[in-house]
Each structure stands twice: as C-alpha cells, then as structure tokens.
Amino acid sequence: MEQVDCREGELAKDMMVSRSRKMNKRIVSAVHYHREYELYYMLDGGTIYFIEDEIYRVVKGDFVLIPQGILHQTDNQNCRFNERILISFDEELMDERNHAILEELARSRVIRVPDTRLSVLEELLFKIEAEYKQEEKGKDVLLGLYIQELLTLLYRYKCERKAVIHESDRIVYAIAEYIGENYAQDITLKSLGKVFAMSEGHLSRKFKEVSGLGVKQYLTYVRLNHAEKLLRQSNLSVTEIAGQCGFCGSTYFSSVFRTVKGMTPLAYRKQGEMRPLER
C-alpha cells in the first residue's frame, strides 16, 4: 500500500480513537454532526443509530461510517452491555484513488462483513488503537496506513445482511419511513395517530422508546437534512427551501437551523461553496 503523504503530528491531531464500555445504563447522545468522518465498530452489545433521516439497529460486529456534516445520534436503550471503538478522521487521510471507497462505504451507513472476516478487521482496529496511544516516530504514517487498509478491507468484504428488527418495533420504522416520505406536509401527532391507528400518547411513547427521539424532534431533523441538501445543491431562496421542507416560515427555519448547525442557512450555503461538508 502506498505511503500516506502527511506531516508529522498533523494526522494524530486531527483524528481521535476511543473505546467505550457501558453496562446496565441507557446512554443517549445528543443529535450532532462532525467535520470529520466517524467510523464506529460495535465490539459487543447493540444500539439504535439515527443517521440523517433513517433509524438503524446496530449489533455486535457491525461497522457504521458517518460522513462529514451528517446529523446522527446513538441510543443503547435495549442493551445491558455495550462496547464500541470509534475512530474519527479527516477525508484528507485518503488519497484521490481511495475517495471512491470512502464514498461507497459512506453510502452504506451500516457496514456488515462475513463473520469469518471479523477477526482480521478487529486485529487491525486494535493496532490502530494501540498506535494512537504511542508517541513514536512515524506514528502519523502508520496510523494513516492502518486506517486506509481498514477502509479498503471493509470495502472488499462488505456484504448485505438484513437488519434485525424486533416485531414490536416495526411500527416505529414504519412511522419513520412515513415521515421520510411526507416531511414536507403538515405532520402532527394527531395526523400520525390517524394514519397508524394509534393514540397520540402511545405513538409518542413508543417512538421515543425505540428511536431515542421525540416524534417532533425526529421530524425537525429529517426536514433539516433535506434543507441542507437544497442549500448545497440548488439556488432556491431560504424562503422557498423552508416551504419545500415543511417549515412554517423562513424565520422559524433559520432559527432552528442556527440552533442545530451553529450558523444561518445562508452562512451554511456560503461555507459549502468554499468547502463541501459532504462529498
């Protein structure tokens, strides 16, 4: 594999490797995004992952790749034990030839590989973890090589495997799918209750229990994700985008956008022109 072109100290500064273990405790992260890519490996246990406008159940042996600028959240409400390894890195780690691999993995979101390949990938993860803790010469180069090898092997070995969805949770995935298809409409708990023949209270509690998000919060983030795409990919005005994404007015849209993204929609569009957050 070709040596990574990076200056001593810069890669380690821009990346992060961590391992987290939780027992008998529900951990719900806030909805957030990063300016780096984030690769997450579930060593044991499981979690619910909200990514952009979809909900995924992640189990032992699954990898998750979150692109730059994508809203996401984890919630391990149903597992008694949870252990994961997380690596964040800048896209500059990958050379031009490998960007296609990174983009393909990012589109997959949850990456599954055959069980027979997991030991090879875990060994590589442990090497990355150990090297990150070192302060030896060539640390940056070795980390870069290991991560490129890991991503390349994930690209080679990834396979289709149906996600395990508990029967009692299927209604929540159906609600999420409905919201994803109708986010531009006037969606309320009352209207969802009629569509799915559920009381507002039961629907709200069940959705929160499974996804870790309230229905209104989830709907807002789905709308924001679609608004981001229009800001990057169209010349529509902020008012037009607010209307197309189901926000009741540009002022409210701008306020919500600034609260979540830390900048106004116009500032986000300008930043995207200079340096896109998502390839």
PELIN-V358362 format. One record per backbone hydrogen bond with DSSP energy under -0.5 kcal/mol. CO is the residue of the C=O (numbers start at 0). NH is the residue of the N-H. Records with the same first field share a line. If there is no record, write none. Layout:
CO = NH + NH
//
This chain:
3 = 5
6 = 9 + 10
8 = 12
9 = 13
10 = 14
15 = 87
17 = 85
19 = 83
21 = 81
25 = 27
26 = 28 + 75
31 = 71
33 = 68
36 = 88
37 = 39 + 65
38 = 86
39 = 63
40 = 42 + 84
41 = 60
43 = 82
44 = 59
46 = 57
47 = 49 + 74
48 = 50 + 55
49 = 72
50 = 52 + 53
53 = 50
55 = 48 + 57
57 = 46
58 = 61
61 = 41
62 = 110
63 = 39 + 65
64 = 66
65 = 37
66 = 69
68 = 70
70 = 51
71 = 31
72 = 49
73 = 28
74 = 47
75 = 78
79 = 23
80 = 45
81 = 21
82 = 42 + 43
83 = 19
84 = 40
85 = 17
86 = 38
87 = 15
88 = 36
89 = 92
90 = 93
94 = 97 + 98
95 = 98
97 = 101
98 = 102
99 = 103
100 = 104
101 = 105
102 = 106
103 = 107
104 = 108
107 = 109
108 = 64 + 110
109 = 111
110 = 62
111 = 158
113 = 116 + 117
114 = 117 + 118
116 = 120
117 = 121
118 = 122
119 = 123
120 = 124
121 = 125
122 = 126
123 = 127
124 = 128
125 = 129
126 = 130
127 = 131
128 = 132
130 = 133
135 = 138
137 = 141
138 = 142
139 = 143
140 = 144
141 = 145
142 = 146
143 = 147
144 = 148
145 = 149
146 = 150
147 = 151
148 = 152
149 = 153
150 = 154
151 = 155
152 = 156
153 = 157
156 = 113
158 = 111
162 = 164
163 = 165
165 = 168 + 169
166 = 169
168 = 171 + 172
169 = 173
170 = 174
171 = 175
172 = 176
173 = 177
174 = 178
175 = 179
176 = 180
177 = 181
178 = 182
181 = 184
184 = 186
187 = 191
188 = 192
189 = 193
190 = 194
191 = 195
192 = 196 + 197
198 = 202
199 = 203
200 = 204
201 = 205
202 = 206
203 = 207
204 = 208
205 = 209
206 = 210 + 212
207 = 211
213 = 217
214 = 218
215 = 219
216 = 220
217 = 221
218 = 222
219 = 223
220 = 224
221 = 225
222 = 226
223 = 227
224 = 228
225 = 229
226 = 230
227 = 231
228 = 232
229 = 233
236 = 240
237 = 241
238 = 242
239 = 243
240 = 244
241 = 246
242 = 245
246 = 248
248 = 252
249 = 253
250 = 254
251 = 255
252 = 256
253 = 257
254 = 258
255 = 259
256 = 260
257 = 261
263 = 267
264 = 268
265 = 269
266 = 270
267 = 271
268 = 272
269 = 273
270 = 274
//
